[in-house]
């Protein structure tokens, strides 16, 4: 079971990452989000509210999104708001920390500049 503390620890360990309204990495002068709390619509006539039990995580593309959704529906799901958008919703209570870490690193890679990813990979290879 993963927690928001795990999400924060993992994401902020990645180079160039910031936490504000979610987790983002600086790329060409702009912050590009790769993970954020899911804003759930509880009441159709009221604004969405953040659900701390579910994280939205960017995927590389729609094929990867579909793969994750099919691989484990207990962990990954989506909603109409995310149709056609490369992100999955993740039930934190159902994912283990190591799988979450892999997912967040992959999401970070989709948004980080190539030089930052290469530096990170070189650092990992040296360990």
Secondary structure, DSSP 8 states (H G I E B T S, - for coil): ---HHHHHHHHHTSTTEEESSSEEEEETTEEEEEEEEEEE-SSTTS--EEEEEEEEEE-SSHHHHHHHHHH-TTTEE--GGGTTSSEEEEEGGGS-HHHHHHHHHHHHHHHS-HHHHHHHHHHHHH-
